[in-house]
């Protein structure tokens, strides 16, 4: 019985950690809260646009694999990876390099 429960728990964890839903959940407009007021928009076609607090913008392509978000700024080849510690229909929390955490709330 113990082995059956352990297998069920492992299978459930693998199912939720695969991140298939994260690709859909990230689509939308997100406003930074607590640390700034930037707005990030992730579109279903794999592009993004960020409007920073200082009035500048950044656009490029993104992809989500599991719980990791990869942004590649237009004209660049290097990806920035962000670990999504929380992503649901209302909240997104991203951690860069285990040192910098940013919280966002869904706008639409």
N, C-alpha and C positions, 0 to 999 in steps of 0.2 A: 504494500500500500504506500509506504514512504517513497519508494522509487517512482511510482505512478504520479504522486503529488509533485515530486521534484521535477519530473519531465514536463508536467503541465505548467509549472511555474517558469521553467526555462523557455518553453515554447511561447508562453505569453510575453515574456520579456523580449524575446527575439522579434516577435510580431510587432510590438510597440516601438522597439528601437530601430526598426528598419527605415522609418522616416518617410514612407510613401505618402502619408497624409501631410507631412511638412511641406511638400512641394505645392500643395493646394492651399494650406493654411497661410503661407507667407504672402500670397497674392493679396494686394490691397495697399492702402495708405496707412502709414504708421507715424505717430508723433512721439518724439523723445520726451520723456518726463524725468524730472529729478535732476538731471545733469545738464540739460540744455533744452532747446526747443526745435531742433532740426526735424524735418519731415522726410521720410523715406517712402518711396512708392515702388513696389515690386509688381510687375505686370506678368500676366500669364504667358506672354511670348518670350520670357527669359531676360527681359531688360529691366533696368532700374533707373531711378532718378532720385537723387538726394539733394534737398535744399537745406544748406547749413545755416546756423544762427547768424553768421556774418554776411549773409546775402549771396554767397557763392553756391554753385551747384556742381554736382558730379553725376555723370551718367555712364552706363556701361551694361555689361551682361552679368547675370548671376546664375548660379545653380545650387541646388540643395542635394546633399548626399547624406542620408541618415539625419543626424542632428547637427550637421555642419553646413553653414552657408558660405559660399565662395563668391566674392565680388571681384570682377575684373573691370577696372575703369577703362573707358573708351580711349584707345590709343596706347594702352599699356598691355603688357603680357603677363605681369605678375599678379597672382590672385591673392586677395586678402581673405583669410579664413576666420570665421566667427563661429564659436560653439554656441548653439542655441540651447540654453539651459531651460528655457520656458518658451513654448509656442503653442498658443491656443487661439480661439476666435476673438479674444479681447486683448491679450498680452503677449509681448515678445521680449525676451531678455537674452541679450547676446554677450558673450565673454570673449575677449581677444587676448590670446596668449596667457590665459589664467590670471591676468593682471588688471584688466579694464572691463568693467561690466556696465552695460547700458540697457535701460528699460524703455520700452515703447508701448503705447496704447494704440489700438486700432482706431482709425478715424472713419474708415468706410471700407 
